[in-house]
Amino acid sequence: MAFAVALIPVGIVLFRLRLLNLQDLSWTLLLAGGLAALGLLLALASIVKVWRRGAIGGGRAVSALVIAALALLPFAGAAFLYRQFPEGASAETAGLVDAALAPVATASGSPESVLAGRDYQATASMVYEAARTALEQEGIEITDVQSSLTPPRDSEDLGVSGTVAVPIPTLRGSIAAEPQDRFALKDAREYTIQAVAYAPIFAFPSDVTIRIAEEGAQTFIDMRSASRDLDRDLGQNRRIIVAFLNGVDEAMRAAEGIVQEE
């Protein structure tokens, strides 16, 4: 049973180090769960034997029962989550149910996978900064941002200096240097953020799309999160969205507090 307890974290560490693939991890956890379940049954049988016949070894049997129960706790938690979220590997807010912002997995269609978005009495740029703060706090990595004011990519052609007909190479590459913060986009009315979120412990990746749109005096923010490798996420994408939106709420309250003090 001690082997089963040790096998679980060892398998997770090897998976995080990419020494095990997802299938190998599944077999490792299945083996650990089977050993723990067998140990639990043997411990119960030993306790019954001690109780009925007065045999020695009751303390060891109880210790084995406790160790087996501890090893089975993660599996009990997974079973509970599976009962709550039996299918689906994605979640989204209501504003993105019919949108096609990214080629992500289709939502399960269950009510649990559709959440309420947010709307704020603020500009889109202010909500965008709050979203970036929340993403950083949640450990979600931004991979790309498009806005309504995103300029076209600069041409790599050489410029022409002077009025002569012969082109003279210029140092355009050094002049148009990349800013330190390439996601610092200001004063747009719409933003689309592409990012990657990672599940705790196992670090399963989820592809994330966030849309921020300013309409009149309000700005709406919606989000979609879809597991990249899993067929069932056990509610993880829903938790990613809820945690992110709560983080945006906190960041917006902090920003509004600063504005009011000024």
C-alpha positions as a Markdown table, in Angstrom:
| # | Residue | x | y | z |
|---|---|---|---|---|
| 1 | Met | 0.0 | 0.0 | 0.0 |
| 2 | Ala | 2.9 | 2.3 | 0.7 |
| 3 | Phe | 4.0 | 1.6 | -2.9 |
| 4 | Ala | 0.6 | 2.7 | -4.1 |
| 5 | Val | 0.9 | 6.0 | -2.2 |
| 6 | Ala | 4.3 | 6.6 | -3.6 |
| 7 | Leu | 3.3 | 5.6 | -7.1 |
| 8 | Ile | 0.8 | 8.4 | -7.5 |
| 9 | Pro | 3.2 | 11.4 | -7.0 |
| 10 | Val | 6.0 | 9.7 | -8.9 |
| 11 | Gly | 3.7 | 9.2 | -11.9 |
| 12 | Ile | 2.6 | 12.8 | -11.8 |
| 13 | Val | 6.2 | 14.1 | -11.6 |
| 14 | Leu | 7.3 | 11.9 | -14.5 |
| 15 | Phe | 4.3 | 13.1 | -16.5 |
| 16 | Arg | 5.1 | 16.8 | -15.7 |
| 17 | Leu | 8.7 | 16.1 | -16.8 |
| 18 | Arg | 7.3 | 14.6 | -20.1 |
| 19 | Leu | 8.8 | 11.2 | -19.3 |
| 20 | Leu | 5.4 | 9.7 | -19.4 |
| 21 | Asn | 2.6 | 10.3 | -21.9 |
| 22 | Leu | -1.0 | 10.6 | -21.0 |
| 23 | Gln | -1.7 | 6.9 | -21.7 |
| 24 | Asp | 1.2 | 5.8 | -19.5 |
| 25 | Leu | 0.0 | 8.2 | -16.7 |
| 26 | Ser | -3.5 | 6.6 | -16.9 |
| 27 | Trp | -2.1 | 3.1 | -16.5 |
| 28 | Thr | 0.2 | 4.3 | -13.7 |
| 29 | Leu | -2.8 | 5.8 | -11.8 |
| 30 | Leu | -4.9 | 2.8 | -12.5 |
| 31 | Leu | -2.2 | 0.5 | -11.1 |
| 32 | Ala | -1.9 | 2.7 | -8.0 |
| 33 | Gly | -5.7 | 2.8 | -7.5 |
| 34 | Gly | -6.0 | -1.0 | -7.9 |
| 35 | Leu | -3.2 | -1.6 | -5.4 |
| 36 | Ala | -4.8 | 0.8 | -2.9 |
| 37 | Ala | -8.2 | -0.8 | -3.3 |
| 38 | Leu | -6.7 | -4.3 | -2.8 |
| 39 | Gly | -4.9 | -3.0 | 0.3 |
| 40 | Leu | -8.1 | -1.6 | 1.7 |
| 41 | Leu | -9.9 | -4.9 | 1.3 |
| 42 | Leu | -7.0 | -6.8 | 2.9 |
| 43 | Ala | -6.9 | -4.3 | 5.8 |
| 44 | Leu | -10.6 | -4.6 | 6.4 |
| 45 | Ala | -10.4 | -8.4 | 6.3 |
| 46 | Ser | -7.5 | -8.3 | 8.8 |
| 47 | Ile | -9.5 | -6.0 | 11.1 |
| 48 | Val | -12.5 | -8.4 | 11.0 |
| 49 | Lys | -10.2 | -11.3 | 11.7 |
| 50 | Val | -8.7 | -9.5 | 14.7 |
| 51 | Trp | -12.1 | -8.5 | 16.0 |
| 52 | Arg | -13.7 | -11.9 | 15.7 |
| 53 | Arg | -10.8 | -14.2 | 16.7 |
| 54 | Gly | -8.7 | -11.9 | 18.9 |
| 55 | Ala | -5.7 | -12.3 | 16.7 |
| 56 | Ile | -2.6 | -10.1 | 17.0 |
| 57 | Gly | -1.7 | -7.4 | 14.6 |
| 58 | Gly | -4.7 | -5.1 | 15.0 |
| 59 | Gly | -2.6 | -2.0 | 15.1 |
| 60 | Arg | -0.9 | -2.9 | 11.8 |
| 61 | Ala | -4.2 | -3.6 | 10.2 |
| 62 | Val | -5.6 | -0.2 | 11.2 |
| 63 | Ser | -2.4 | 1.5 | 9.9 |
| 64 | Ala | -2.8 | -0.3 | 6.6 |
| 65 | Leu | -6.4 | 0.8 | 6.4 |
| 66 | Val | -5.5 | 4.4 | 7.0 |
| 67 | Ile | -2.8 | 4.3 | 4.3 |
| 68 | Ala | -5.1 | 2.6 | 1.8 |
| 69 | Ala | -7.8 | 5.2 | 2.5 |
| 70 | Leu | -5.3 | 8.1 | 2.0 |
| 71 | Ala | -4.2 | 6.5 | -1.3 |
| 72 | Leu | -7.8 | 6.3 | -2.5 |
| 73 | Leu | -8.8 | 9.8 | -1.6 |
| 74 | Pro | -7.7 | 11.3 | -5.0 |
| 75 | Phe | -9.7 | 8.7 | -6.8 |
| 76 | Ala | -12.8 | 9.4 | -4.6 |
| 77 | Gly | -12.4 | 13.1 | -5.5 |
| 78 | Ala | -12.1 | 12.2 | -9.2 |
| 79 | Ala | -15.2 | 10.0 | -9.0 |
| 80 | Phe | -17.2 | 12.9 | -7.3 |
| 81 | Leu | -16.1 | 15.3 | -10.1 |
| 82 | Tyr | -17.0 | 12.7 | -12.7 |
| 83 | Arg | -20.5 | 12.4 | -11.3 |
| 84 | Gln | -20.9 | 16.2 | -11.4 |
| 85 | Phe | -19.4 | 16.6 | -14.9 |
| 86 | Pro | -19.8 | 13.3 | -16.7 |
| 87 | Glu | -19.1 | 14.6 | -20.2 |
| 88 | Gly | -17.5 | 17.4 | -22.1 |
| 89 | Ala | -14.0 | 18.9 | -22.3 |
| 90 | Ser | -14.8 | 22.6 | -22.7 |
| 91 | Ala | -16.8 | 25.4 | -21.2 |
| 92 | Glu | -17.7 | 28.9 | -22.3 |
| 93 | Thr | -19.7 | 31.9 | -21.4 |
| 94 | Ala | -23.1 | 32.6 | -23.0 |
| 95 | Gly | -21.7 | 35.3 | -25.3 |
| 96 | Leu | -19.5 | 32.8 | -27.1 |
| 97 | Val | -21.9 | 29.9 | -27.5 |
| 98 | Asp | -22.7 | 30.8 | -31.1 |
| 99 | Ala | -19.4 | 32.6 | -31.9 |
| 100 | Ala | -16.6 | 31.0 | -33.8 |
| 101 | Leu | -13.6 | 32.9 | -32.6 |
| 102 | Ala | -11.2 | 29.9 | -32.5 |
| 103 | Pro | -11.0 | 26.3 | -33.7 |
| 104 | Val | -11.6 | 24.8 | -30.3 |
| 105 | Ala | -13.5 | 21.7 | -29.3 |
| 106 | Thr | -17.3 | 21.7 | -29.4 |
| 107 | Ala | -18.9 | 22.3 | -26.0 |
| 108 | Ser | -20.8 | 19.5 | -24.5 |
| 109 | Gly | -24.0 | 21.5 | -24.6 |
| 110 | Ser | -24.8 | 20.7 | -21.0 |
| 111 | Pro | -26.0 | 23.6 | -18.8 |
| 112 | Glu | -22.9 | 23.2 | -16.6 |
| 113 | Ser | -20.6 | 24.1 | -19.5 |
| 114 | Val | -22.3 | 27.5 | -20.2 |
| 115 | Leu | -21.6 | 30.3 | -17.8 |
| 116 | Ala | -22.5 | 34.0 | -17.5 |
| 117 | Gly | -20.0 | 36.5 | -18.8 |
| 118 | Arg | -19.3 | 39.9 | -17.4 |
| 119 | Asp | -20.2 | 43.5 | -18.3 |
| 120 | Tyr | -18.7 | 46.6 | -16.9 |
| 121 | Gln | -19.3 | 50.3 | -17.1 |
| 122 | Ala | -15.8 | 51.0 | -18.4 |
| 123 | Thr | -13.8 | 51.2 | -21.6 |
| 124 | Ala | -12.6 | 48.1 | -23.3 |
| 125 | Ser | -9.0 | 49.1 | -22.8 |
| 126 | Met | -9.6 | 49.3 | -19.0 |
| 127 | Val | -11.2 | 45.9 | -19.0 |
| 128 | Tyr | -8.3 | 44.5 | -21.1 |
| 129 | Glu | -5.8 | 45.6 | -18.5 |
| 130 | Ala | -7.9 | 44.0 | -15.8 |
| 131 | Ala | -8.0 | 40.8 | -17.9 |
| 132 | Arg | -4.3 | 40.8 | -18.3 |
| 133 | Thr | -3.9 | 41.2 | -14.5 |
| 134 | Ala | -6.3 | 38.3 | -13.9 |
| 135 | Leu | -4.5 | 36.1 | -16.4 |
| 136 | Glu | -1.2 | 36.7 | -14.8 |
| 137 | Gln | -2.6 | 35.9 | -11.3 |
| 138 | Glu | -4.1 | 32.7 | -12.6 |
| 139 | Gly | -0.9 | 31.6 | -14.4 |
| 140 | Ile | -2.6 | 31.7 | -17.8 |
| 141 | Glu | -0.1 | 32.4 | -20.6 |
| 142 | Ile | -1.1 | 34.8 | -23.4 |
| 143 | Thr | 0.0 | 33.6 | -26.8 |
| 144 | Asp | -1.6 | 36.3 | -29.0 |
| 145 | Val | -3.8 | 39.4 | -28.9 |
| 146 | Gln | -5.8 | 41.0 | -31.7 |
| 147 | Ser | -7.6 | 44.3 | -31.4 |
| 148 | Ser | -9.7 | 46.5 | -33.5 |
| 149 | Leu | -6.7 | 48.8 | -33.9 |
| 150 | Thr | -4.1 | 46.1 | -34.5 |
| 151 | Pro | -1.9 | 47.6 | -37.3 |
| 152 | Pro | -0.8 | 45.5 | -40.3 |
| 153 | Arg | 2.6 | 43.8 | -40.0 |
| 154 | Asp | 5.4 | 46.0 | -41.3 |
| 155 | Ser | 6.9 | 45.0 | -44.6 |
| 156 | Glu | 10.4 | 43.6 | -44.6 |
| 157 | Asp | 11.3 | 45.5 | -47.8 |
| 158 | Leu | 14.2 | 47.9 | -47.7 |
| 159 | Gly | 13.3 | 51.6 | -47.7 |
| 160 | Val | 14.4 | 54.3 | -50.2 |
| 161 | Ser | 16.5 | 57.1 | -48.9 |
| 162 | Gly | 16.7 | 60.5 | -50.8 |
| 163 | Thr | 15.2 | 61.4 | -54.1 |
| 164 | Val | 17.5 | 59.4 | -56.3 |
| 165 | Ala | 16.2 | 56.5 | -58.3 |
| 166 | Val | 18.6 | 54.0 | -56.8 |
| 167 | Pro | 17.3 | 52.5 | -53.5 |
| 168 | Ile | 19.6 | 52.8 | -50.5 |
| 169 | Pro | 19.2 | 50.3 | -47.7 |
| 170 | Thr | 17.9 | 51.8 | -44.5 |
| 171 | Leu | 18.0 | 50.4 | -40.9 |
| 172 | Arg | 14.2 | 49.9 | -40.8 |
| 173 | Gly | 14.6 | 46.7 | -38.7 |
| 174 | Ser | 16.4 | 48.5 | -35.9 |
| 175 | Ile | 14.1 | 51.5 | -36.0 |
| 176 | Ala | 10.9 | 49.6 | -35.8 |
| 177 | Ala | 12.0 | 47.6 | -32.8 |
| 178 | Glu | 9.6 | 45.4 | -30.9 |
| 179 | Pro | 8.3 | 47.1 | -27.7 |
| 180 | Gln | 9.1 | 45.4 | -24.4 |
| 181 | Asp | 5.5 | 44.5 | -23.8 |
| 182 | Arg | 4.1 | 43.3 | -27.1 |
| 183 | Phe | 0.6 | 42.9 | -25.6 |
| 184 | Ala | 0.3 | 46.5 | -24.3 |
| 185 | Leu | -2.5 | 47.5 | -26.7 |
| 186 | Lys | -4.3 | 50.7 | -25.9 |
| 187 | Asp | -7.5 | 52.5 | -26.8 |
| 188 | Ala | -9.2 | 49.7 | -28.8 |
| 189 | Arg | -12.9 | 48.9 | -28.7 |
| 190 | Glu | -12.5 | 45.2 | -29.2 |
| 191 | Tyr | -9.8 | 42.6 | -28.1 |
| 192 | Thr | -9.5 | 38.9 | -28.8 |
| 193 | Ile | -7.0 | 37.2 | -26.5 |
| 194 | Gln | -5.6 | 33.7 | -27.2 |
| 195 | Ala | -4.0 | 32.0 | -24.2 |
| 196 | Val | -3.1 | 28.6 | -22.7 |
| 197 | Ala | -4.2 | 27.6 | -19.2 |
| 198 | Tyr | -2.8 | 24.7 | -17.2 |
| 199 | Ala | -4.7 | 22.5 | -14.8 |
| 200 | Pro | -3.2 | 22.3 | -11.3 |
| 201 | Ile | -1.2 | 19.2 | -10.3 |
| 202 | Phe | -1.3 | 17.5 | -13.8 |
| 203 | Ala | -0.8 | 20.7 | -15.9 |
| 204 | Phe | -3.2 | 19.5 | -18.6 |
| 205 | Pro | -3.3 | 22.4 | -21.2 |
| 206 | Ser | -6.5 | 24.2 | -22.2 |
| 207 | Asp | -6.8 | 26.5 | -25.1 |
| 208 | Val | -8.4 | 29.8 | -24.1 |
| 209 | Thr | -10.2 | 32.5 | -26.1 |
| 210 | Ile | -11.3 | 35.7 | -24.5 |
| 211 | Arg | -13.3 | 38.4 | -26.2 |
| 212 | Ile | -13.6 | 41.9 | -24.9 |
| 213 | Ala | -16.1 | 44.2 | -26.8 |
| 214 | Glu | -17.1 | 47.7 | -26.0 |
| 215 | Glu | -20.7 | 48.6 | -26.9 |
| 216 | Gly | -21.8 | 52.1 | -25.9 |
| 217 | Ala | -21.1 | 52.8 | -22.3 |
| 218 | Gln | -20.6 | 49.1 | -21.5 |
| 219 | Thr | -17.9 | 46.6 | -22.1 |
| 220 | Phe | -18.6 | 42.8 | -22.3 |
| 221 | Ile | -16.1 | 40.1 | -21.7 |
| 222 | Asp | -16.6 | 36.4 | -22.6 |
| 223 | Met | -14.4 | 33.4 | -22.5 |
| 224 | Arg | -14.1 | 29.9 | -23.9 |
| 225 | Ser | -11.7 | 27.2 | -22.5 |
| 226 | Ala | -11.2 | 23.8 | -24.1 |
| 227 | Ser | -9.0 | 20.9 | -23.1 |
| 228 | Arg | -6.4 | 20.1 | -25.6 |
| 229 | Asp | -5.8 | 16.4 | -24.8 |
| 230 | Leu | -8.7 | 15.3 | -22.6 |
| 231 | Asp | -12.0 | 13.9 | -23.6 |
| 232 | Arg | -13.5 | 14.7 | -20.2 |
| 233 | Asp | -12.2 | 17.7 | -18.1 |
| 234 | Leu | -14.1 | 16.9 | -14.9 |
| 235 | Gly | -15.2 | 20.6 | -14.8 |
| 236 | Gln | -11.6 | 22.0 | -15.0 |
| 237 | Asn | -12.4 | 24.4 | -17.9 |
| 238 | Arg | -15.4 | 25.7 | -16.0 |
| 239 | Arg | -13.2 | 26.3 | -12.9 |
| 240 | Ile | -10.7 | 28.1 | -15.2 |
| 241 | Ile | -13.4 | 30.5 | -16.4 |
| 242 | Val | -14.9 | 31.1 | -13.0 |
| 243 | Ala | -11.5 | 31.9 | -11.4 |
| 244 | Phe | -10.5 | 34.2 | -14.3 |
| 245 | Leu | -13.8 | 36.2 | -14.2 |
| 246 | Asn | -13.6 | 36.5 | -10.5 |
| 247 | Gly | -10.0 | 37.8 | -10.9 |
| 248 | Val | -11.3 | 40.4 | -13.5 |
| 249 | Asp | -13.9 | 41.5 | -11.0 |
| 250 | Glu | -11.2 | 42.1 | -8.4 |
| 251 | Ala | -8.9 | 43.9 | -10.8 |
| 252 | Met | -11.8 | 46.1 | -11.9 |
| 253 | Arg | -12.7 | 47.0 | -8.4 |
| 254 | Ala | -9.1 | 47.9 | -7.6 |
| 255 | Ala | -8.8 | 50.0 | -10.8 |
| 256 | Glu | -12.1 | 51.8 | -10.0 |
| 257 | Gly | -10.8 | 52.5 | -6.5 |
| 258 | Ile | -7.7 | 54.1 | -7.8 |
| 259 | Val | -9.6 | 56.2 | -10.3 |
| 260 | Gln | -12.0 | 57.4 | -7.5 |
| 261 | Glu | -9.0 | 58.4 | -5.3 |
| 262 | Glu | -7.5 | 60.4 | -8.0 |
